Amino acid sequence: MSEEYTPDLYTLEDEDGNEQVFEMLDVMEYEGEKYYALTPYYENPDEALGDDGEVVILKSDFDGDEEIMVSIDDDEEYERIGNIFMKRIEEMFDFDDDEEDNSPSTYS
């Protein structure tokens, strides 16, 4: 029996009130803070083909007792956390730039 993959989905609202669904790629704690790496989610695979592979990095904060995800305003912190997530994601998905291209050969 095979297990079916079910993504962790979050509907986030931007400062203009626009909602978008994101898939959770990774969560980590770093220097006492909790961070999230998300990517836009598309139910229709054709829509995903046009996506640029954007990864959104957010930070945990609290509004009273409710945990919320907020933007990282500090550019240095954003860059540092983004680099850590990119390394982690590359390891999770085992991207290998040295692999041979398995696309069909063209004949001349």
C-alpha positions in Angstrom: 0.0 0.0 0.0 1.5 3.3 -1.0 1.1 6.5 1.0 -0.3 9.5 -0.7 1.5 12.8 -0.3 -0.6 15.5 1.3 1.1 18.9 1.3 0.9 21.2 4.3 -1.0 24.2 3.0 -1.4 27.6 4.5 -3.6 30.4 3.2 -1.8 33.7 3.9 -3.1 37.2 3.6 -0.9 40.1 2.5 -1.1 43.7 3.8 -3.6 44.5 1.0 -5.9 41.7 2.0 -5.1 39.4 -0.9 -5.1 35.7 0.0 -2.8 33.1 -1.5 -2.3 29.5 -0.7 1.3 28.3 0.0 2.8 24.9 0.6 5.2 24.5 3.5 8.7 23.4 2.3 10.5 23.5 5.6 10.4 24.8 9.2 13.4 25.5 11.4 14.5 27.1 14.6 17.6 29.3 14.5 19.0 31.4 17.3 15.8 31.2 19.3 13.5 32.1 16.4 11.2 30.0 14.3 11.3 30.4 10.5 9.2 29.0 7.6 10.0 28.4 3.9 6.9 28.3 1.7 6.2 28.2 -2.0 3.0 29.1 -3.9 0.7 26.2 -4.2 -1.3 25.4 -7.4 -4.0 22.7 -7.6 -3.7 22.7 -11.3 -0.3 21.4 -12.4 -0.4 23.5 -15.6 -0.4 26.7 -13.4 2.7 25.4 -11.6 4.6 25.2 -14.9 4.6 29.0 -15.2 5.8 29.5 -11.6 9.3 30.9 -11.1 10.1 28.7 -8.1 9.7 31.5 -5.6 10.4 30.6 -2.0 8.9 32.8 0.6 10.7 33.1 4.0 8.6 34.1 7.0 9.2 34.4 10.7 7.1 33.3 13.6 5.5 36.0 15.8 2.6 36.0 18.3 -0.5 38.1 18.3 -1.6 37.4 21.9 -1.7 33.6 22.1 -2.0 33.1 18.3 1.1 32.3 16.3 1.3 34.2 13.0 3.8 34.3 10.2 5.4 37.7 9.4 7.8 39.1 6.9 11.5 39.5 7.9 12.3 43.2 7.7 16.0 43.0 8.4 17.8 42.4 5.0 20.8 40.7 6.7 18.6 38.3 8.7 16.5 37.5 5.6 19.6 36.8 3.5 21.2 34.6 6.2 18.0 32.6 6.9 17.2 32.3 3.1 20.7 30.8 2.5 20.3 28.3 5.3 16.9 27.2 3.9 18.2 26.9 0.4 21.0 24.5 1.6 18.4 22.5 3.6 16.0 22.3 0.6 18.8 21.3 -1.8 19.7 18.5 0.7 16.1 17.4 1.1 15.5 17.1 -2.6 19.0 15.9 -3.4 19.5 18.3 -6.4 22.6 17.2 -8.3 23.9 19.6 -11.0 26.5 17.0 -12.1 23.9 14.4 -13.1 23.8 13.6 -16.8 20.9 15.2 -18.7 18.4 12.4 -19.4 16.7 14.2 -22.2 16.6 12.6 -25.7 19.6 13.2 -27.9 19.3 15.2 -31.0 20.6 13.8 -34.2 22.4 15.8 -36.8 
